[in-house]
């Protein structure tokens, strides 16, 4: 910049000078301000793109904004070591069994649509279901009814809970000499409920199918007769088993009762007749046994529940001619767990007590 000439000294008084900012200086200041704003906008845009690509708060992940409160769900997930990966609404994929494995499928076999009068009848008899449903059952004059529970096939057992498939044949998996895994444990639960409901319960835990199942029913008959001789007040004998069911695809079926909250096995009452002849005279006739089975099914399947499968009527007697009332009770199948079978036994015990005590609706 060119230097200003030095003014000559004069004796005139100095006048005040007012300096004015030129037009050029103001324009430069405005340009600087606009450039600074552009830099701020560009910096914000770049940071936004980076944060979205990195999964930060702008895309729904990462840490909360300053002053923003962390949600309870996020806090719990962090404490449990969960990742912040997006949650999927798709159902979990089914576990694929290994090649050659046999699948276990859940099934409802209650056949409620066929009505309460339906019987799976394998005999030539044509009983009146309506009459049997209204028949008053005898209690052998006992003030406190007594029920005997035994197991002709004592070693019949259940699979561990959560089993989804088998890598080999069912075979020995569905049998156990350990009473804690077999129908003996289910019979114990049935007796506990009967006692609680006011019924005297006797539980025979003798291994009637040892050394083999051949001859088991003959051994069971001798056992029942011995109990009846010692306890003449016995009015009902329950021979408790577990079933074995497979579908057309070869899968083992785990029966599942409907109308109950917890997983519960289904029940099946098998009633014998003299269709094949009997070795002993029946004190009351097989129709009373059928009446008991039908009334139990109606009671347990009330309100649309599917706890009991259709009653099965067969020609074989199954030693049911020995006692005033007698039933073969199948609790679940070999694909059910022990826990599911025990829940079913509890329901059966309450229903049986209600009918024998005349308290069923």
The 8 nearest C-alpha neighbors of each residue, nearest first, counted from 0:
[[1, 2, 3, 4, 5, 24, 23, 21],
 [0, 2, 3, 4, 5, 6, 21, 23],
 [3, 1, 0, 4, 5, 6, 7, 18],
 [2, 4, 5, 1, 6, 0, 7, 8],
 [5, 3, 6, 2, 7, 1, 8, 0],
 [6, 4, 3, 7, 2, 8, 9, 1],
 [7, 5, 4, 8, 3, 9, 13, 2],
 [6, 8, 9, 5, 4, 10, 11, 13],
 [7, 9, 6, 10, 11, 5, 13, 12],
 [8, 10, 11, 7, 12, 6, 13, 5],
 [9, 11, 12, 8, 13, 7, 14, 6],
 [12, 10, 9, 13, 8, 14, 7, 6],
 [11, 13, 14, 10, 9, 15, 8, 16],
 [14, 12, 11, 15, 10, 16, 9, 8],
 [15, 13, 16, 12, 11, 17, 10, 9],
 [14, 16, 13, 17, 12, 18, 11, 19],
 [15, 17, 14, 18, 13, 19, 12, 20],
 [18, 16, 19, 15, 14, 20, 21, 13],
 [17, 19, 16, 20, 21, 15, 14, 22],
 [18, 20, 21, 17, 22, 16, 24, 25],
 [21, 19, 22, 18, 24, 25, 23, 17],
 [20, 22, 23, 24, 19, 25, 18, 26],
 [23, 21, 24, 25, 26, 20, 27, 19],
 [22, 24, 26, 21, 25, 27, 20, 28],
 [23, 25, 27, 26, 22, 21, 28, 20],
 [26, 24, 28, 27, 22, 23, 29, 21],
 [25, 27, 29, 28, 23, 24, 30, 22],
 [28, 26, 30, 24, 29, 25, 31, 23],
 [27, 29, 31, 25, 26, 30, 32, 24],
 [30, 28, 32, 26, 31, 27, 33, 25],
 [29, 31, 27, 33, 32, 28, 34, 26],
 [30, 32, 28, 34, 29, 33, 35, 27],
 [31, 33, 29, 35, 30, 34, 28, 36],
 [34, 32, 36, 30, 35, 31, 37, 29],
 [35, 33, 37, 31, 36, 32, 30, 38],
 [34, 36, 38, 32, 37, 33, 31, 39],
 [37, 35, 39, 33, 38, 34, 40, 32],
 [38, 36, 34, 40, 35, 39, 41, 33],
 [37, 39, 35, 41, 36, 40, 42, 34],
 [38, 40, 36, 42, 37, 41, 43, 35],
 [41, 39, 37, 43, 42, 38, 44, 36],
 [42, 40, 44, 38, 43, 39, 37, 45],
 [41, 43, 39, 45, 40, 44, 38, 46],
 [44, 42, 46, 40, 41, 45, 47, 39],
 [45, 43, 47, 41, 46, 42, 40, 48],
 [46, 44, 42, 48, 47, 43, 41, 49],
 [45, 47, 49, 43, 44, 48, 50, 42],
 [48, 46, 44, 50, 49, 45, 43, 51],
 [47, 49, 51, 45, 46, 50, 52, 44],
 [50, 48, 46, 52, 47, 51, 53, 45],
 [49, 51, 55, 53, 47, 52, 48, 46],
 [52, 50, 48, 54, 58, 53, 49, 57],
 [51, 53, 49, 50, 54, 48, 55, 58],
 [54, 52, 50, 51, 55, 49, 48, 58],
 [53, 55, 51, 52, 60, 58, 50, 61],
 [56, 54, 61, 50, 60, 53, 57, 51],
 [55, 57, 60, 59, 61, 58, 62, 63],
 [56, 58, 55, 59, 51, 50, 60, 47],
 [59, 57, 51, 56, 54, 55, 60, 50],
 [58, 60, 56, 57, 55, 61, 54, 51],
 [61, 59, 56, 55, 54, 58, 83, 62],
 [60, 62, 55, 56, 54, 63, 59, 83],
 [61, 63, 56, 64, 60, 55, 69, 65],
 [64, 62, 67, 56, 69, 65, 61, 68],
 [63, 65, 67, 66, 62, 56, 68, 61],
 [66, 64, 67, 63, 68, 62, 69, 56],
 [65, 67, 64, 68, 63, 69, 62, 70],
 [66, 68, 64, 65, 63, 69, 70, 62],
 [69, 67, 70, 66, 63, 64, 65, 71],
 [68, 70, 63, 67, 73, 71, 74, 62],
 [71, 69, 73, 72, 74, 68, 75, 67],
 [72, 70, 74, 73, 75, 69, 76, 68],
 [71, 73, 75, 74, 70, 76, 69, 77],
 [74, 72, 76, 70, 71, 75, 77, 69],
 [73, 75, 71, 77, 72, 76, 70, 78],
 [76, 74, 78, 72, 77, 73, 71, 79],
 [77, 75, 81, 73, 79, 78, 74, 72],
 [76, 78, 80, 74, 75, 79, 81, 73],
 [79, 77, 75, 76, 80, 74, 81, 73],
 [80, 78, 76, 77, 81, 75, 74, 82],
 [79, 81, 77, 78, 76, 82, 75, 83],
 [82, 80, 76, 79, 77, 83, 78, 84],
 [81, 83, 84, 80, 77, 76, 85, 79],
 [82, 84, 85, 81, 60, 61, 76, 77],
 [83, 85, 82, 86, 60, 81, 87, 54],
 [86, 84, 83, 87, 60, 82, 59, 88],
 [87, 85, 84, 88, 83, 89, 82, 81],
 [88, 86, 89, 85, 90, 84, 91, 92],
 [89, 87, 90, 86, 91, 85, 92, 84],
 [88, 90, 87, 91, 92, 86, 93, 85],
 [91, 89, 92, 88, 87, 93, 86, 94],
 [92, 90, 93, 89, 94, 88, 87, 95],
 [91, 93, 94, 90, 95, 89, 87, 88],
 [94, 92, 95, 91, 90, 96, 163, 102],
 [93, 95, 96, 92, 163, 91, 97, 164],
 [94, 96, 93, 97, 92, 98, 102, 164],
 [97, 95, 100, 94, 98, 164, 102, 101],
 [98, 96, 100, 99, 95, 166, 101, 164],
 [97, 99, 100, 96, 166, 101, 95, 102],
 [98, 100, 97, 101, 166, 167, 96, 165],
 [101, 99, 166, 165, 97, 98, 96, 164],
 [102, 100, 165, 164, 250, 166, 99, 103],
 [101, 103, 164, 250, 104, 100, 163, 165],
 [104, 102, 251, 164, 250, 163, 252, 101],
 [105, 103, 252, 253, 251, 250, 102, 106],
 [104, 106, 253, 252, 254, 255, 103, 107],
 [107, 105, 254, 255, 253, 252, 108, 104],
 [106, 108, 255, 109, 254, 256, 105, 257],
 [107, 109, 110, 308, 106, 254, 265, 255],
 [108, 110, 308, 305, 111, 307, 107, 309],
 [111, 109, 112, 108, 113, 308, 309, 114],
 [112, 110, 113, 109, 114, 305, 115, 303],
 [111, 113, 110, 114, 109, 115, 117, 303],
 [114, 112, 111, 110, 117, 115, 116, 309],
 [115, 113, 116, 112, 111, 117, 110, 309],
 [114, 116, 117, 297, 113, 111, 296, 293],
 [117, 115, 114, 128, 118, 129, 113, 293],
 [116, 118, 115, 114, 113, 309, 119, 310],
 [119, 117, 310, 120, 309, 311, 116, 312],
 [118, 120, 311, 310, 312, 309, 121, 117],
 [119, 121, 312, 118, 122, 311, 313, 123],
 [120, 122, 313, 312, 119, 314, 123, 311],
 [123, 121, 124, 120, 313, 314, 312, 274],
 [122, 124, 125, 121, 274, 120, 314, 313],
 [125, 123, 122, 126, 120, 274, 121, 312],
 [124, 126, 123, 127, 122, 120, 128, 118],
 [127, 125, 128, 124, 286, 131, 130, 129],
 [128, 126, 130, 129, 131, 125, 132, 116],
 [127, 129, 131, 130, 116, 126, 132, 290],
 [128, 130, 132, 127, 131, 133, 116, 134],
 [131, 129, 133, 128, 127, 132, 134, 290],
 [130, 132, 290, 134, 128, 133, 129, 127],
 [133, 131, 129, 130, 294, 134, 290, 128],
 [132, 134, 131, 130, 135, 129, 294, 290],
 [135, 133, 131, 132, 130, 136, 290, 287],
 [136, 134, 133, 137, 131, 132, 357, 290],
 [135, 137, 134, 138, 287, 291, 355, 290],
 [138, 136, 139, 135, 140, 323, 234, 355],
 [137, 139, 140, 234, 141, 144, 136, 355],
 [140, 138, 141, 234, 137, 232, 323, 233],
 [141, 139, 138, 142, 137, 232, 144, 234],
 [142, 140, 143, 144, 139, 232, 138, 145],
 [141, 143, 144, 140, 138, 139, 232, 145],
 [142, 144, 141, 198, 145, 199, 197, 356],
 [145, 143, 141, 198, 142, 199, 234, 138],
 [144, 146, 199, 233, 200, 234, 198, 232],
 [147, 145, 235, 200, 233, 236, 199, 234],
 [146, 148, 201, 236, 200, 202, 237, 235],
 [149, 147, 237, 202, 236, 238, 201, 203],
 [150, 148, 203, 238, 202, 239, 237, 204],
 [149, 151, 153, 239, 238, 152, 240, 207],
 [150, 152, 207, 153, 219, 215, 216, 208],
 [153, 151, 208, 150, 154, 155, 207, 240],
 [152, 154, 150, 206, 151, 155, 208, 207],
 [153, 155, 175, 174, 176, 152, 181, 156],
 [156, 154, 174, 181, 153, 182, 152, 173],
 [157, 155, 181, 174, 173, 175, 180, 182],
 [158, 156, 333, 336, 173, 337, 335, 334],
 [157, 159, 336, 334, 335, 160, 333, 173],
 [160, 158, 336, 162, 161, 157, 337, 335],
 [159, 161, 336, 162, 158, 337, 338, 335],
 [160, 162, 163, 159, 336, 158, 335, 164],
 [161, 163, 160, 164, 159, 158, 103, 165],
 [164, 162, 103, 161, 102, 165, 104, 96],
 [165, 163, 102, 103, 101, 162, 100, 96],
 [166, 164, 101, 167, 100, 102, 168, 169],
 [165, 167, 100, 101, 164, 99, 168, 97],
 [166, 168, 165, 100, 169, 101, 99, 170],
 [169, 167, 170, 165, 166, 101, 172, 171],
 [168, 170, 172, 173, 171, 167, 165, 333],
 [171, 169, 168, 172, 173, 174, 167, 333],
 [170, 172, 174, 173, 169, 175, 168, 156],
 [173, 171, 170, 169, 174, 158, 175, 157],
 [172, 174, 156, 171, 157, 333, 155, 169],
 [175, 173, 155, 156, 154, 171, 172, 176],
 [174, 176, 154, 177, 156, 181, 155, 180],
 [175, 177, 154, 178, 174, 181, 153, 180],
 [176, 178, 175, 179, 180, 181, 154, 183],
 [179, 177, 181, 183, 180, 184, 176, 182],
 [178, 180, 177, 184, 181, 183, 182, 176],
 [181, 179, 178, 177, 156, 175, 157, 184],
 [180, 182, 156, 178, 183, 155, 154, 184],
 [181, 183, 185, 184, 156, 155, 186, 240],
 [182, 184, 186, 181, 178, 185, 187, 204],
 [185, 183, 187, 182, 186, 179, 181, 178],
 [184, 186, 182, 188, 341, 187, 183, 189],
 [187, 185, 189, 183, 188, 184, 182, 190],
 [186, 188, 184, 190, 185, 189, 183, 191],
 [187, 189, 191, 185, 186, 190, 341, 192],
 [190, 188, 186, 344, 348, 192, 187, 191],
 [191, 189, 193, 187, 200, 192, 188, 194],
 [192, 190, 188, 194, 189, 193, 187, 195],
 [191, 193, 195, 189, 190, 194, 348, 345],
 [194, 192, 190, 198, 196, 348, 195, 191],
 [195, 193, 198, 197, 191, 196, 192, 199],
 [194, 196, 192, 193, 197, 191, 198, 190],
 [195, 197, 193, 194, 198, 192, 352, 349],
 [198, 196, 194, 195, 193, 199, 352, 143],
 [199, 197, 194, 193, 144, 196, 145, 200],
 [198, 200, 145, 194, 146, 144, 197, 143],
 [201, 199, 146, 190, 145, 147, 198, 194],
 [202, 200, 147, 148, 146, 203, 199, 190],
 [201, 203, 148, 149, 147, 204, 200, 190],
 [202, 204, 149, 205, 148, 201, 150, 147],
 [205, 203, 202, 206, 183, 149, 150, 153],
 [204, 206, 207, 203, 153, 150, 149, 208],
 [207, 205, 153, 208, 209, 204, 154, 152],
 [206, 208, 151, 215, 209, 205, 153, 218],
 [209, 207, 212, 215, 211, 152, 206, 153],
 [210, 208, 211, 207, 206, 212, 215, 153],
 [209, 211, 208, 212, 207, 213, 206, 215],
 [212, 210, 209, 208, 213, 215, 214, 207],
 [211, 213, 208, 215, 214, 209, 152, 210],
 [214, 212, 211, 215, 208, 216, 210, 209],
 [213, 215, 217, 216, 212, 218, 208, 211],
 [214, 216, 208, 218, 212, 217, 207, 213],
 [217, 215, 219, 218, 214, 220, 151, 317],
 [218, 216, 220, 214, 219, 215, 221, 318],
 [217, 219, 215, 221, 216, 220, 207, 222],
 [218, 220, 216, 222, 217, 221, 151, 215],
 [221, 219, 217, 223, 222, 218, 318, 216],
 [220, 222, 224, 218, 219, 223, 225, 217],
 [221, 223, 219, 225, 220, 224, 218, 226],
 [224, 222, 226, 220, 225, 221, 227, 219],
 [223, 225, 227, 221, 226, 222, 228, 220],
 [226, 224, 222, 228, 223, 227, 221, 229],
 [225, 227, 229, 223, 228, 224, 230, 222],
 [228, 226, 230, 231, 224, 229, 225, 223],
 [227, 229, 225, 226, 230, 231, 224, 223],
 [228, 230, 226, 227, 231, 225, 224, 232],
 [231, 229, 227, 232, 228, 226, 233, 225],
 [230, 232, 227, 233, 228, 229, 226, 234],
 [231, 233, 230, 234, 145, 141, 139, 144],
 [234, 232, 145, 231, 146, 235, 230, 227],
 [233, 235, 323, 139, 138, 145, 324, 232],
 [234, 236, 324, 146, 325, 233, 323, 322],
 [237, 235, 325, 147, 146, 148, 324, 238],
 [238, 236, 148, 326, 325, 239, 327, 147],
 [239, 237, 327, 149, 150, 148, 328, 326],
 [238, 240, 328, 150, 237, 329, 327, 149],
 [241, 239, 329, 328, 330, 182, 150, 152],
 [240, 242, 329, 330, 332, 331, 155, 333],
 [241, 243, 332, 329, 331, 333, 244, 240],
 [242, 244, 332, 333, 241, 245, 334, 252],
 [245, 243, 252, 251, 332, 242, 246, 333],
 [246, 244, 251, 252, 250, 249, 247, 243],
 [247, 245, 249, 248, 250, 251, 252, 244],
 [246, 248, 249, 245, 250, 251, 244, 252],
 [249, 247, 246, 250, 245, 251, 102, 101],
 [248, 250, 246, 247, 245, 251, 101, 102],
 [251, 249, 102, 103, 245, 246, 248, 101],
 [252, 250, 245, 103, 244, 104, 334, 249],
 [253, 251, 104, 245, 244, 105, 103, 254],
 [252, 254, 105, 334, 335, 104, 106, 332],
 [253, 255, 106, 264, 265, 107, 105, 252],
 [256, 254, 264, 107, 263, 265, 106, 257],
 [257, 255, 306, 265, 305, 263, 264, 107],
 [258, 256, 305, 304, 259, 306, 255, 107],
 [257, 259, 304, 305, 256, 260, 303, 306],
 [260, 258, 257, 261, 256, 263, 262, 304],
 [259, 261, 262, 258, 257, 263, 256, 255],
 [260, 262, 259, 263, 339, 342, 256, 258],
 [263, 261, 339, 255, 260, 264, 256, 259],
 [262, 264, 339, 256, 255, 343, 342, 261],
 [265, 263, 331, 255, 339, 340, 254, 343],
 [264, 266, 256, 306, 331, 254, 307, 255],
 [265, 267, 307, 330, 329, 331, 308, 306],
 [266, 268, 329, 308, 328, 307, 310, 269],
 [269, 267, 328, 310, 327, 292, 329, 311],
 [270, 268, 311, 327, 312, 310, 328, 267],
 [271, 269, 312, 289, 326, 311, 313, 268],
 [270, 272, 316, 313, 315, 314, 317, 312],
 [273, 271, 316, 314, 274, 285, 315, 313],
 [272, 274, 276, 275, 277, 316, 314, 315],
 [273, 275, 314, 272, 276, 315, 122, 313],
 [276, 274, 314, 273, 315, 277, 316, 272],
 [275, 277, 273, 274, 278, 315, 316, 272],
 [278, 276, 279, 273, 316, 275, 280, 320],
 [277, 279, 276, 280, 318, 320, 316, 273],
 [278, 280, 277, 281, 320, 321, 318, 276],
 [279, 281, 282, 320, 278, 277, 321, 284],
 [280, 282, 320, 284, 283, 321, 279, 285],
 [283, 281, 323, 284, 280, 322, 320, 321],
 [282, 284, 281, 323, 287, 285, 324, 320],
 [285, 283, 281, 286, 282, 287, 320, 288],
 [284, 286, 288, 287, 272, 289, 271, 320],
 [287, 285, 289, 288, 284, 290, 131, 126],
 [288, 286, 290, 289, 285, 284, 291, 324],
 [287, 289, 291, 285, 286, 290, 324, 325],
 [288, 290, 286, 292, 287, 291, 270, 293],
 [291, 289, 131, 287, 293, 288, 292, 132],
 [290, 292, 288, 294, 289, 293, 295, 287],
 [293, 291, 289, 295, 290, 294, 268, 296],
 [294, 292, 296, 290, 295, 291, 289, 297],
 [293, 295, 297, 291, 296, 292, 132, 290],
 [296, 294, 298, 292, 293, 297, 299, 291],
 [295, 297, 293, 299, 294, 298, 307, 300],
 [296, 298, 294, 300, 295, 299, 301, 293],
 [297, 299, 295, 296, 301, 300, 294, 350],
 [298, 300, 296, 301, 297, 295, 306, 350],
 [301, 299, 304, 297, 305, 298, 296, 306],
 [300, 302, 303, 298, 299, 304, 297, 296],
 [303, 301, 304, 300, 258, 299, 305, 298],
 [302, 304, 301, 300, 305, 258, 111, 257],
 [303, 305, 258, 300, 257, 302, 301, 306],
 [306, 304, 257, 109, 256, 300, 307, 258],
 [305, 307, 256, 265, 300, 304, 257, 266],
 [308, 306, 266, 265, 296, 109, 305, 267],
 [307, 309, 109, 267, 108, 266, 310, 110],
 [310, 308, 118, 119, 109, 311, 307, 117],
 [311, 309, 268, 118, 119, 269, 308, 267],
 [310, 312, 119, 269, 120, 118, 270, 309],
 [311, 313, 120, 270, 121, 271, 269, 119],
 [314, 312, 271, 121, 315, 122, 272, 270],
 [313, 315, 274, 272, 275, 122, 271, 273],
 [316, 314, 271, 313, 275, 317, 272, 274],
 [315, 317, 271, 272, 318, 319, 273, 314],
 [318, 316, 319, 315, 271, 216, 327, 320],
 [319, 317, 316, 320, 321, 220, 216, 219],
 [320, 318, 325, 317, 321, 316, 322, 271],
 [319, 321, 281, 318, 322, 280, 279, 282],
 [320, 322, 319, 318, 281, 279, 323, 282],
 [323, 321, 324, 320, 325, 235, 319, 234],
 [324, 322, 234, 283, 282, 235, 325, 321],
 [325, 323, 235, 322, 288, 234, 236, 287],
 [324, 326, 236, 319, 235, 288, 237, 322],
 [327, 325, 237, 328, 270, 238, 288, 269],
 [326, 328, 238, 269, 268, 237, 239, 270],
 [327, 329, 239, 268, 267, 240, 326, 238],
 [328, 330, 241, 240, 267, 242, 266, 239],
 [331, 329, 241, 266, 340, 240, 328, 265],
 [332, 330, 264, 265, 241, 340, 242, 266],
 [333, 331, 242, 243, 241, 334, 335, 253],
 [332, 334, 157, 243, 335, 173, 242, 158],
 [335, 333, 253, 332, 158, 252, 251, 157],
 [336, 334, 253, 332, 333, 157, 331, 158],
 [335, 337, 160, 158, 157, 339, 338, 159],
 [336, 338, 340, 339, 157, 341, 335, 180],
 [337, 339, 341, 336, 340, 342, 160, 263],
 [340, 338, 263, 264, 336, 342, 337, 341],
 [339, 341, 337, 343, 264, 338, 342, 331],
 [342, 340, 344, 338, 185, 343, 339, 337],
 [343, 341, 345, 339, 344, 340, 263, 338],
 [342, 344, 340, 346, 341, 345, 264, 263],
 [345, 343, 347, 341, 189, 346, 342, 348],
 [346, 344, 348, 342, 343, 347, 189, 192],
 [345, 347, 343, 349, 344, 348, 350, 342],
 [348, 346, 344, 350, 345, 349, 351, 343],
 [349, 347, 345, 351, 189, 193, 346, 192],
 [350, 348, 352, 346, 347, 351, 353, 345],
 [349, 351, 353, 347, 352, 348, 346, 295],
 [352, 350, 348, 354, 353, 349, 347, 355],
 [353, 351, 355, 349, 350, 354, 356, 348],
 [352, 354, 358, 359, 350, 356, 351, 355],
 [355, 353, 357, 359, 351, 356, 352, 358],
 [356, 354, 352, 357, 353, 351, 138, 144],
 [357, 355, 353, 354, 358, 352, 144, 359],
 [358, 356, 354, 355, 359, 353, 352, 360],
 [357, 359, 353, 356, 354, 360, 355, 352],
 [360, 358, 353, 354, 357, 298, 350, 356],
 [359, 358, 298, 357, 354, 353, 297, 294]]
